[in-house]
Amino acid sequence: MLRKVLVIKLGTAVITDGEGKIDQSVIKKIAAQIATLSKEYNIVLVSSGAVGSGRSFFKRYKGTLTERKAAAAVGNPMLIQLYHKYFSAHGITVAQALCERHHFSNRKQFLQLKETFGEFWQNDILPVVNENDLVSNIELKFSDNDELATLIAIGFDADSLILCTSAGGLMDNERNIIPIVQKIDATILGYVSKTKSSLGLGGMLSKLTSTKLAASLGIRVIICGLSGKDTLISALHGKNGTTFVAQPSNLKARQKWLASGSITIGGVYIDKGASKALHARKSLLTVGIKKVKGNFVAGEVIQLIDEDETIVGVAKAKLSGTEISKQIAHKNIVAAHADDIVIF
């Protein structure tokens, strides 16, 4: 029987102390729980903490992009060494997988990545994933590891995604953790503080953004903490943190990849008629486009933005932005084919 896929993301704040040093007791606890869960799941561990681990080696560290890249290069081998130490005690080998945005935006490269992870699982090897900060282009970086974990979960059709955070879950206005959320709406978003930890890049708003996408594509998402015993295991049983219920989704694997893993460097603003046609699974015609956003070429993935300035989907463009701008007034010219459009 095929095992379900489980993606676990560890935030910087939950695995480090106040100075950014890795808390080895936490890594030890995580290793023991994942060893148990690996009997039932194929697991991907997305781990932050590399920048936090390496920053202390730099004089007058201020957190610039260049300093973060350099700190990650120092911290990554330190982090993976600790994972190797504690997972090997359970007979599990770890593999370091440093990903970049193009590994997800290029369908061929993504399928190769997926095949490699399958090889890891067949040989009981745990992939530990982080962004390849040293070479990632600032314009093409993941917004944070919440996004990276989400793209992996969607691309690998995961059953569940666990986002570990120091907050322990989504809290209501009385600071009580909400155990279950059926749908992320205005009420849920109203509970969110815009703050983030001093060590990490993301905050609860980032997590909810990633959660909303994953849940809409059929993945159960759990935001939880690590304090206590067997927290990851209890979270999967709904006894720890906040569980976001997966919504029904009938999208095919390629459509999920298109919706989640593609770099969107531009977009088009569409009118109400085009929006209605797209929801009826029709192609996007240039006559339904009001204006073009950004510079893109044919074959690149673009955002579809309605008159309320809401991103309603993504599409693989048949024409460049320049060509679309020239053809806006013309009828029956296809800007994106229906098979290459995903509406959220």
Steps between C-alpha positions, in 0.01 A plus 500: 500500500629845408585716797346842536731801482548719805687832484628647827635854516703618799527873557817662625344602831395145595842338453730776624559688821482878537847541349421295192693191607340164426335339804625143474240368744231613255674330206526181704129509581407568137716212378327254733153606386584498129654154541161381625304684230727373222351153549174639364600797283754605237632813671660821380655718770527868408727663753578863567784590736798517263522879503444511875776244550754682286435864588712500816813443291468839330624824649236772540229284341208719383294250303553634147425264211870438439561433870205260511633310198843472660358402840291227338808359328671471840192378686370237257778242552479554877127439491517190282777356720269520802215336310737221392611448859152463649327320214778243463421391856169374355659340196392784269737660250438863408557666165544872459285644222563868422224624271457804280184649352572372149493141629125556537432737210649267237274197464780271379728597787218456749429147378870418535491635855195286573673193359807563719286530813333172407845342492570638849182346641559162337830487688365634832681832460349820638536809278571812705411798284599864511534776243835533327544851639855545374402513133127583507412811302325760717216528246447123491544412865234316697327752724590270793517130586123493554466555126770243420331238720164577342630461145653165593179385667288594198747375242536165675125473565558477876232379735602746771724802555619589850633852560676519836505841663581656834138626517374142535203556267254766394371691800170682543468845659518345848833333411345154495610264224220426252498118462339477155432737209263396223584791271729802509274803475498863619424394859800267512731757340379751759675302774840537340775717642723657237810434713764236440783358705835679505671192355263386227366658182139391528215574737150361550369695201758327279394164640133568435575606143684173439237305692213642295665390174587151627159439656321618185693235307398214730776497763435500874717761669592508868669794670643390833778544754765257622473545876383185672524130421440347156368829367527410131317172554227660710462777242418243233229366730352846547615528861760775456494833319249610237378268225385657175261270319590396146254616235386267221718533190479322167797670337745277317866486604610733219231753593609493865856562391388787282297652784771478760848453370533737212684831509254778426702798379213683333128505460197629315197689625180346364145633468183343640421323175841331491472406868164334435641314198801374697276367777313314226835341404540701178823636354612856569462728198691825461174692463421419864828648625497860625874547551829314540712494815875442480720363223454137405555283194285230345511180706545670837241475777305815578243609756138563404366804684133602500343847524510482881880451471465146634725230359246247375741256339813443294561414136777402266509782246486422128614854419750740650384799700597729213301292249195494726512879541497538121212253457267614783244650260497195271245219536559123487869519590589255776728637773490178704345163417241351736723197567771735629277696740431429865231699680525517881 
